[in-house]
Amino acid sequence: MNLSQWGPARVRPTDRGPRVEWRCAAGRRFTEPFFEDTVRRLPAHVTSIDEAVAWAGVHGSLAPRGFVFH
């Protein structure tokens, strides 16, 4: 699966190892008061942690464009 417009939203432990929940935020601005409010509305896809690491190894990552402290 092409995850280029998807971002990891959370990692959960399972009996098969950690699973990464990805959310597609293509073109979506995070304007709701809380991160979780926006994330809940986005399409989801789940991969293993190994798949996430492999994807990052091939495609790299983006530098942060901002931080929110609260």
N, C-alpha and C positions, 0 to 999 in steps of 0.2 A: 504494500500500500504506500502511496506517496503521501508523506506526512509534512510536506513543505509548508502548508498553511495551518498546520495543527500545532498546538503547544501542550506540553505535559501539565496537567492540572493537579494530579495527585498520584501518589504511589501507595499501594495497599499490599500488605502481606497476605499471601494465600498459601494453601498447602502445596501448591506447585511453584512456589517462589514469588517474589515481588511482581506485581502487575502494575503497569503504568496506564493511567487513564488520560487519554489525549482528548482535547476539545478543539474543534475547528472554529477559529475566530476570524476567518477571512473577511476583511472589510468591516468587522464589528468593532466599535469603540466601547471601552469599558466605562460606561457612564452611571451605572447603578451604584448606590451607596457602598455596597460591599462586593468584593471580588466574587464571592460565592453566588450572589444574585445574578451576575452576568453569566458565569460559568454554567449554572444550572440550565440556562436557556440554549446552550450551544450543543451541536451534535457531538456525540462521543464515540470513541473507538478505544479498545483496550489491547495492549501488547504485553509481552513479557519484558522484564528489565533487560534481558539479553538483546531483544529486538531493538529496544530504545538505544542501547549502547552501540549496537552495530550501525543504526541509522546515523547517530551523531558522529561516529568514526568516518563515515563516508561523506556526509553532507556538512559537517561542522555545525556551528551554532552562531547566533547573532549576539552582538554585544548589547548589553542593556541600554535602553534609551531613557530610562528614568526609574526612580525608586519612590515608593510611597511609604511613609512612616506614620503609623498611628497605633 
